[in-house]
Amino acid sequence: SFIRPELLDIAKVGILVASVISGVVGYIILRLTCPANARATG
């Protein structure tokens, strides 16, 4: 548990940023590795 509230806020922002970066990287990897015809059909 955190003693200072500002550390808790920093941790929350860090988790949010890491989640967004993970989502973007995962999307890019899927776009690059999936066949083009699979993307076109949905």
N, C-alpha and C positions, 0 to 999 in steps of 0.2 A: 504494500500500500504506500501511497505517496504522502509525504508530510506537507509539502508546499503545493498549493493549487496550480501555480504556474507550470510546475513540472508535469502535472496531469494534463494540462492543456497542450503542452509541447508533445507529449506522448500521443494524444489523440490526433493531432495534426500529422505527426509522423506516420501513424497507422493509416490515416486517410490517404496521404500522399503515396505510401507504399502500395496500397490497394489499387489506386488509379494507375500507377506505373505498371503493376502486374497485369491489370486488365488490358492496357494498351499493348504491352509486349506480347501477351497471349493472342490478342487479335492479329497483330502483325505476323506472328509465327503461323497462325492458321491461314491467313491470306496467302502467305508464301508457300505453304506446303500442300494446300488443297488443290486438286486439279481444277482447271479453269471451267470445264463443262459442269462440274458439280456446283460451282458458284452461280453459274448462269441459270440453272434450273431451280435454285432456291435451297 
